Amino acid sequence: MALEEPQQPKWEGQTSAELKGSKVQEVWPLLADFCNMDKWFPGLHTCYQVGGVPGQPGLVRYCERGTDETTILWAKEKLLTIDPINQCMTYEIVDNNMGFESYVATMQVVPINNHGCKIEWSFVCDQIEGTSLEDLQSFVESSLQGIAKKMELALLSNTSTSMGDKR
């Protein structure tokens, strides 16, 4: 009988970002548009569908970002669940060149006492060689802050544009 390698503990993390002037029903469609994350994710310059049906579990996207002129980081991510009633979705990384063996994340848009909303992002993954949980957590936090800021600006711009149309 072969000896099994001891299981490494999973890494878990979560963070959230507030969008003070935006409503859940405004933010959720932006987040739920799974194959257009390059509009919101800082540094992500490519995101497109490579399989499945838009808006349905099984949808696979390809995402790519450059860290410098020579390094391209990429991942294929599969939508596992999408719940428009609870404004929540779960996805996993199915292939990548960033060292992820296993990574599952959940993103949800949650109201904040009639004063906007927040996006919550949680993840569970295997340990990643060459990095730390703190580094991954920091990356997720800064990425989500960037996503929220870009969404807030886009929604504010849409509001002021539509207000200008009514004059």
C-alpha positions, -999 to +999 in steps of 0.1 A: +000+000+000+014+034-011+017+061+015-004+091+008+012+125+010-002+145+039-029+170+028-018+206+029-043+229+045-065+249+022-060+286+020-092+307+026-098+344+023-125+370+019-128+407+014-154+432+004-156+466-012-183+492-008-200+510-037-216+538-017-238+554-044-248+523-063-277+499-058-274+461-059-296+460-091-271+483-108-239+465-098-251+429-102-255+429-140-219+443-143-205+415-121-227+388-136-215+396-171-189+368-166-170+372-199-165+410-197-144+412-165-117+430-184-139+461-182-136+461-144-106+440-132-074+462-129-047+451-153-069+425-170-066+432-207-084+401-222-115+383-211-137+363-235-159+332-237-143+299-247-171+275-239-206+271-225-236+293-227-235+329-215-252+334-181-253+296-174-233+273-152-206+257-173-197+289-191-158+292-194-139+324-198-103+330-207-086+359-189-052+373-195-031+401-179+004+412-184+027+420-155+054+434-178+064+434-215+074+397-213+052+381-187+016+371-195-005+355-168-036+337-179-065+315-165-095+297-178-123+300-153-156+281-152-188+295-139-202+269-114-233+286-101-251+319-108-280+331-087-296+363-099-320+364-069-293+364-043-268+383-067-242+356-062-219+335-084-193+309-079-165+300-103-133+279-104-100+282-121-098+251-144-064+259-161-038+286-156-001+294-156-001+312-122+004+281-100-032+275-090-039+237-085-074+243-070-092+277-067-129+283-061-143+318-055-177+332-047-187+368-055-219+384-042-234+418-043-251+427-009-272+458+000-259+482+027-288+498+046-302+517+016-269+535+012-254+515-016-240+480-017-209+460-014-192+432-034-180+403-012-154+380-027-143+348-009-121+320-020-107+286-011-076+272-028-047+249-025-014+265-013+005+282-042+042+275-044+063+306-044+037+329-028+019+333+006-017+335+016-010+371+027+002+380-008-028+363-024-052+380+000-036+414-007-040+408-044-077+399-041-083+429-018-066+454-041-083+438-072-117+441-056-112+477-046-102+484-082-132+466-096-156+485-072-140+519-081-143+512-118-179+501-115-188+531-093-173+555-118-191+538-147-225+539-129-219+575-118-211+584-154-243+567-166-264+585-140-250+619-149-254+612-186-290+601-182-298+631-160-283+654-187-306+638-212-337+647-192-330+685-193 
